[in-house]
Amino acid sequence: MTSATIRLASPTALERGLRRLAESLTRYVDHRIAVRAERREIALDMLREQHARRHDPRALDMALLTLGSRPRP
């Protein structure tokens, strides 16, 4: 009776395999989420950089005035 109880309490080979498969899938999905998050962060940084690079249309006029030239018409 004791040996039957011990055998029923331990996971079967199929259950161990399924657990291993589930752990592998979890690692894979976590890795994909991390890669996507990193890519998204890089894209957001690039977008912020592009927005910061937009020039003020009056900047050229101000630069010309500091050099002593007339502004553009």
CORPE-V521152 format. One record per residue. N is the residue number from 1. RES is the residue in one small letter. SS is DSSP state (hx for helix, st for strand, lp for the rest). OMEGA is omega in degrees with one decimal (999 if undefined). D_CENTER is the distance of its C-alpha to the mean C-alpha in Angstrom with 2 decimals. Layout:
[[N	RES	SS	OMEGA	D_CENTER] [N	RES	SS	OMEGA	D_CENTER]]
//
This chain:
[[1	m	lp	-179.0	54.18] [2	t	hx	-178.5	51.99] [3	s	hx	177.9	50.60] [4	a	hx	180.0	49.66] [5	t	hx	179.8	47.76] [6	i	hx	-179.0	45.84] [7	r	hx	-179.4	44.99] [8	l	hx	-177.9	43.73] [9	a	hx	-178.6	41.56] [10	s	lp	-179.1	39.57] [11	p	lp	178.8	36.88] [12	t	lp	179.2	38.02] [13	a	hx	178.4	36.67] [14	l	hx	179.3	34.99] [15	e	hx	177.4	33.33] [16	r	hx	177.9	32.15] [17	g	hx	178.6	30.75] [18	l	hx	178.0	28.99] [19	r	hx	177.7	27.51] [20	r	hx	178.0	26.31] [21	l	hx	179.6	24.82] [22	a	hx	178.5	23.05] [23	e	hx	178.4	21.64] [24	s	hx	178.5	20.48] [25	l	hx	179.0	18.83] [26	t	hx	177.5	17.12] [27	r	hx	-179.5	15.80] [28	y	hx	-179.1	14.68] [29	v	hx	177.6	12.91] [30	d	hx	178.1	11.21] [31	h	hx	179.7	10.16] [32	r	hx	177.9	8.90] [33	i	hx	180.0	6.88] [34	a	hx	179.5	5.41] [35	v	hx	178.8	5.19] [36	r	hx	179.0	3.91] [37	a	hx	179.0	1.19] [38	e	hx	178.1	2.68] [39	r	hx	179.8	4.47] [40	r	hx	179.1	4.52] [41	e	hx	178.1	5.37] [42	i	hx	179.6	7.60] [43	a	hx	178.4	9.01] [44	l	hx	176.7	9.85] [45	d	hx	179.3	11.42] [46	m	hx	179.4	13.32] [47	l	hx	177.2	14.49] [48	r	hx	179.8	15.71] [49	e	hx	178.8	17.44] [50	q	hx	179.5	19.11] [51	h	hx	-179.6	20.33] [52	a	hx	-178.0	21.68] [53	r	hx	-179.3	23.52] [54	r	lp	-175.2	25.47] [55	h	lp	173.9	29.05] [56	d	lp	-178.4	31.61] [57	p	lp	179.4	34.45] [58	r	lp	-176.6	36.97] [59	a	hx	179.7	35.60] [60	l	hx	178.2	37.74] [61	d	hx	179.1	40.79] [62	m	hx	178.9	40.37] [63	a	hx	178.1	40.01] [64	l	hx	178.3	43.13] [65	l	hx	179.4	45.02] [66	t	hx	177.4	44.25] [67	l	lp	178.8	45.69] [68	g	lp	179.5	48.76] [69	s	lp	177.9	48.25] [70	r	lp	176.3	48.59] [71	p	lp	178.2	45.53] [72	r	lp	178.0	44.78] [73	p	lp	999	46.75]]
//
